[in-house]
């Protein structure tokens, strides 16, 4: 490479992760709180939306913007005109899929409820545990052996968004022997279109959302969709909070119609006093599903490879075209 390529890297990235870039690359550390122009040719956009909103409008001469995340709806309006934009599809697959499976198993094994008993210092009676289960499904059935936890085997899991992460979730679910239904924006063999959602929702014991947020998927899970879910079914959202109508979800939870496990919310961050904090049947984490200790290394490995492709005039990976 006969010329210098200035590559902008967020200041949060440690020095140990900046090794291995091609010769001729000049690393420019980007302070999101800065005020001057960001003059780089290749920019790794900041992870946090608020920092991206501070940095991208200051970009000058940028030709390529690389995102930290697979979901890029927040970055699209900020991009300088004419840049090539790439997302991080594939880098979140493992940790996000693990979170989804963990959330499903924790909910079916009633772990949030039992953790609450632990904090109270109570060794609950079997009758009370059975009553908790019966309340979820609104049944009065009794047996000599009370139902205290549930099994995933034999249940039907609907994956809404059967892309790279959706496939990773299915792979990790397979050993637990559920039945799998699939939906994606692009239908194909074994995968139904989004228009099939009303038909498939009533069949599912667990609904996993991992579909991108677009104008078409915003509010996809609304009051009508929630009403079609089985009594006691579990909604798992590892996509974006706005894929679900929050008011409708709050109503369904407080009416004990369904259960939910959320890593994302709308609004986000969830403000103090919001009804979701105390919603019954809800397991909530603060948008951490993809944030494992090795995620940043994967991002930087991918960014180095992208910079090398750019420097050599080779096609970039994960280019986002049009409205995503």
Secondary structure, DSSP 8 states (H G I E B T S, - for coil): --S-EEEEEETTS-GGGSTT--TTEEEEEE-TT--S-EE-SEEE--SSHHHHHHHGGGEES--EEE-SSS--HHHHTT--TT-EEE--TTSSHHHHHHHHHHHHHHHHTTHHHHHHHHHHT----HHHHHHHHHHHHT-----SS---S---TT-EEEEE--SHHHHHHHHHHGGG--EEEEEESS-BTTBEEGGGHHHHHTT-SEEEE-----TTTTT-B-HHHHHHS-TT-EEEE-S-GGGB-HHHHHHHHHTTS-EEEES--SSSS--TT-GGGG-TTEEE--S-TT--TTHHHHHHHHHHHHHHHHHTT---SSB--TT-
